[in-house]
Amino acid sequence: MARVPYLRREDADEAHKPLYDRLEAERKVPTANIFLALAGAPEQLDAFLTYANALRAADLSPRLRELAILTVGHATRSAYEVAHHQSHGLKAGLTREQLAAVADFETSGLFDETEKAVMRLARESTLHVDVSEETWRAAARHLTDRQMVELSLSIAWYNSGVRIMGLLDIDLEDNYPHPFPNS
C-alpha cells in the first residue's frame, strides 16, 4: 500500500484540475499510480512531466532509451518500472523475447553490440553510480556526444524514478503482470 494517498481528479481543487487534463492527454488512462501519488505535490508533478517529456523527445533512439530504462528496472528489481516500460519497449521495436532477456542481456544473442554497451552503461551506473572509462567508451563508440548526454540523463532520471517508487511504495496496477512473479 502506498505511503501517500493516490489523489484522483475528484480529490483535486479547481486550480489543479488542469494537471489531470495534462495527465490524461499525455499519459495512459487510467492514470498510473505513480502520477496519482505525485499529485500530492502538483507543481513538482507538472515539472516531472515536463522533464520526462523532454527525455522522450531526445535524439537518442527510443529503442536504446527503453533498453536503458528496462536495465535500470531490472538492476533495481523495480517491478513497477519494468512492468510499465515493457509496453514502451514493444512500441520502440523490442520483441517479447528481448524483453524477457533484458535481465540476462550479457549472455543473450538477442542484442547487438550497441544495445549491450548501452545496457552495460545503465547497469553499471545504477549499481555503482560511477562508470568505468571502458564502459563509457564502449557506448560512446556508437553514439554521438549529444546522445551520450541524453542517455546519461535518461539513466539518471529513471534511477530517481525507481527510488521515488520505492520510497512511496507505489503499487503496481492490477492490469500489469508482475515481471518478477517469484518475488
N, C-alpha and C positions, 0 to 999 in steps of 0.2 A: 504494500500500500504506500502510495506516495507520501512524502513528508510534508507536502504543502497541498492545499486543495487545487483541484483542476477547475479553473474558472471558465465557465461557458459564457456565450453571448448574453444569456439571460441574467448572469451574475454581474455583468459589467455596467458601469454607469454610462450615461449617454455620451460623455466625452471620449470614451474608449471603444464605442461600438464600431467606428471605422477600422480599428485594428482587426476586428473579427471579419470585416469585409475583405481586408487585405489578406488575412489568413486563408479565407475561402477562395479568393481569386488566385493566390499564388501557390497554395499547398493542397494536399489531398483533403477531400471531405469524406468522412467526418474528420474534424481537426484532430491531429495527433496529440497524444497525452503530453509530450514534451512542450508543445506550444501552449496547451491549456495550463500547465504548471507555471510556465514563464509569464503567463498573462497576469500573474500577481505582481509583476514589475513591468507594466505596459510600455514605458519608454525604452527600457532595455530590450524588451522583446521586439519592438519596432526596429531598433538598431541591429539586433541579432539577425532579423530577417534581411535587412539591407545588406549586411556583410555576407551572409550566406548566398544571397542572390549574386553578389559581385564575384564570388568564387565560382559560381556556375557559369558566369559569363566570361570566363577566362579563356586564354589561348590554349591552355592545356587541354588535351583531348578528354572528353567525358569518360571514355573507357579507362584511361590511366588514372584519372581522378577517382573513379569508383573503385578501381583495384586498390588504390592507396587507402581509401576510406574503409573498405572491407578488411584490409590488412590491419588497420588500426583497431577495428572492431574485434577481429579475431585475437589480436595480441593482448587486448584488454579483457577479452571474453565478455564483451558487451552485447548481450543478446538483442537489446533494443537497436543498437547501431547496425548490427549485421542484418537483422530481420528487415529493417526499414530500407537498407541500401541494396538488398538483393534485387528488388524491383527496379531500382535505378540502374543497377549493373546490367540487367537484362535490356533495358531501354538503350543503354550505351553500347550494346552489342556483345556482351558476355553471354556465354552459354550456361545452361544449368550445370553442366559438368564442370565448367570453370568455377562457378560459384561454390560448388561442393569441394573444389580442390584448393581454395584460397588458403586455408589453414596449413596445408602441406605443399605450398607452391614450389618450394625448393626441389622437391623430388617429382614434381608433376611435369609431364611433357606437354601440358596444355597451354603453357605460357611461353612467350618468346623472350629473348634476351632483354629487350627494353622493359617489358612488363615485370620481369623478375627483378630488374635493377630498381624499378620504382617501388616494388613491394618490399625489397630489402631495405630501402631507404625509410619507408614508412614504418616497418617493424623496428629497425634499429633506433630511430628517433623516438618511437613510442616507448620502447623498453629501456632505453639508456639516455634519452634526451640528446646528448651529443652524438654525432655520427662520425665515423672514421672518414678520412680523406679518400680511402679506397671505395667505400660505399657511395660517397658523394660523386666521385669521378665516374663511377660505373653508370650512374643515372645521367649525369651531365653529358656523357658522350652521345646520348640520344636526344637530348632536349636543349632548347635554347636557354640562355640566361633567364629570360622572362618566364619561360615555362618552369624552370627550376625554382624561381621565386614563388610562382603560383602554386607549384606542388608543395613547397615548404609551408606556405600559408594554409593550404588545404589540410595537410597532415597535422599542423599545429591546431587548426580550428577544430577538426574532428576529435583530436585528443582532448580539447577543452570540452567538447560536447559529451564525450563518454564520461568525463568526470562530473559534469553537471548532472547527467542522468543517474550516475551512481550516488552522488550526494543527495539528490532529491528522491532517490529510489523510485524512478519513473516506471510505471507498469507497462509491460508490453501489451498492446491491444489484443483482444481475443481473435481478431481476423488475421493476425500474423502468426505463422507457425514458429515455435521456439527453435532457433538454429542449433541450440545445444541441448537436445532432449534429455540427455543423461545428467544434466546439471541440477 
